[in-house]
Amino acid sequence: MAKLEAKDSQLEALIQLKDQRHDMLEEKISRLELALKVQRETNSESALLKTEKEIGRQVAGKSAMPRTCQDARSADPSLSSGMYWIDPDGQGVGDAPIQVYCDMASGSTSVLHDSESPMDVGHCTDPGCYSRAVNYSATSRQMSALVELSNECHQSIKYDCYFAIFEFDNIAYSWWNDKNGNEKYFWAGMNTDVHTCQCGIDGNCVEASTKCNCDSSAPVQLVDDGVIADKSVLPITRLNFGRTQLASSSGVHTLGRFECTGQVTVSGMATSCLDLWRIGHTLSGLYSVVGTNMVESVYCDFTKIPSDVGFQKWIGYVDVKSSPTYFYVQKNSNFNTTNTPIPFEISKLNVGNAMNLASGKFTAPRAGTYYFSFTGLVSFPVIASGEVYLGVELLLNDAAVGLGTTDEANTINSQLTPFTFHSTLHLNLGDQIWLRIKHMTPGAYLHDTPNWQGTHFTGWILEEDIVNSL
C-alpha cells in the first residue's frame, strides 16, 4: 500500500512538472509569436522604421528620442504612419526604448501584444478555467510612463459567445486582470467596480435583466464589444473565461492593442515632479515648484516613474517674494485726535513704499501673510484719584482687528506710560491697515518729540501668496 501511494505521489509530481513545462512552452511560443508579429509590422513598414543605428545616434545626443508618437509627429509633421521607436520613461534612464505603431494622422501610440487575433477559449466548466496572459511589446514601466504622458488611453475587447456566460447566479465565470493583476468584471467604459458591458451602459442588451449580451441564456450567437477607457487600470494583462462546458458552447475573445492618444501639456510653472517629468527632466534632485499659495521644495527621483513609490518627496516651503516689503515709521509730535488715522512723520525704512506716512495707511502690494507691531508712549494728566486711559485700535479696511490699551490711576504731572501690541494677518492685494485712537480720557495723548521717538509702527510681509504673482 505504501509503495502504491509513493508511486501515486511520483505520478502527481510528474504531471505537475509536465503542466509547468507546458505553461512555460506556451509562454515562450506567445512571446515568439509577438516577436514575429512586431517583425512583420516592421518589414511591412521598413521605409518608416527607425533603425537601431538611428537610435544609437539619438541616444548619443544628436537628436532627442521621442517619448510618444505625438512627440514624433510634432518634431516632423511629414512622417507617415508605421512602426517607430519611442522612449516614454525618458531618454537615458529606465528601460530601453520600445517599438510601437504610430498613427500619424491622430498622433496615437499603439503597443502590440500576442492576443490580438480572435482566440477560441475551448470548453471548460469552472470560473476562469481558460486563462491567457497577455504579453506586450513593451515593458510595464514603459507602458505606465506612456499612460502618464497621454491624455487618454484605451483598449478594445470583444467576446463572441454562444452559451458562454460571463456571470450566472451572482457567480463570475469570466474576468480580466488589470496592470496590477487585480480582477475586473466590466467590459466597457470607466466603471471599475460593477459588472457591465457596453449594452448595459446603453441599456439595449438582448435581455433587459442582464448587463451583458453574453449573460443571456438565449440559444443564439451573441457578442459583447466594448472599449475599456479607464487608463488608471490599463493595460489588460490576462484574460479569463469559463462556463463553456457544453459541446454547443463557444467563446472567442479578441483584444485590441493598448492605445494612447493626446499628450498632457504643462502650462505655466511646474507644480510637481510629475510636471517636471512631463516637460522632460531626467536628472534627480531638489526642485522648486509652485504650491497652493507658496513655492515648495521637492525631491524628484527621476530614476522612477510617477506611479512608483518615492517618485516625489516633499521637503518644505521656499521663502520667495516677488519684491520685498517692510517699513518702520515714527512720530515726532504729540497726537490726540480720536477716530482718525494716526499719521507718522519719520520713515526709518519703507522698502516697497507700501506705507503712506501722511495718511497713516499701509496698502498691501500683494496677497500674503503680514506682521505688524505698534508701540505707543502715552502722556497722562495729573489725577489725584480715579483712572485715566488711552486705547489704540488696529483696522483692516475700516474694520477693527486689534486693540491695545493702557491705563493708570493717581498719576503725577506728565506721567509717561508705554504700551504695545502685535498682529499677524492675511491680506489680499489692496487691503489697507491703519491705526486710530479708539478712546481716551481728557488730557491724555500719544506723546512724541524729535528726541523721544517713543511712538512707532512697523510691519513686513512674512509669506507671500506667490501663486498670485506668477
Buried (B, 14 or more C-beta within 10 A) or exposed (E): EEEEEEEEEEEEEEEEEEEEEEEEEEEEEBEEBBEEBBEEBBEEBEEBBBEEEBBEEBBEEEEEBBBBBBBBBEEEEEBEBBBBBBBBBBBEBBBEBBBBBBBBEBBBBBBBBBBBEEBEBEBBEEBBBBBBBBBBBBBBBBBBBBBBBBEEBBBBBBBBBBBBBBBEEEEBBBBBBBBEEEEBBBBBBEBBEEBBBBBBBEEEBBBEEBBBBBBBEEEEEBBBBBBBBBBEBBBBBBBBBBBBEEEEBBBBBBBBBBBBBBBEEBEEEBBBBBBBBBEEBBEBEEBBBBBEBBBBBBBBBBBBBBBEEEBBEEEEBBEBBBEEBBBBBBBBEBBBEEEEBBBBBBEEEBEBEBBBBEEBBBBBBBBBBBBBBBBBBBBBBEBEEEEBBBBBBBBBEEEEEBEBBBBBEEBEEEBEBEBEBBBEBBBEEEBBBBBBBBBBBEEBBBBBEEEBBBBBBBBBBBBBBBBEBE
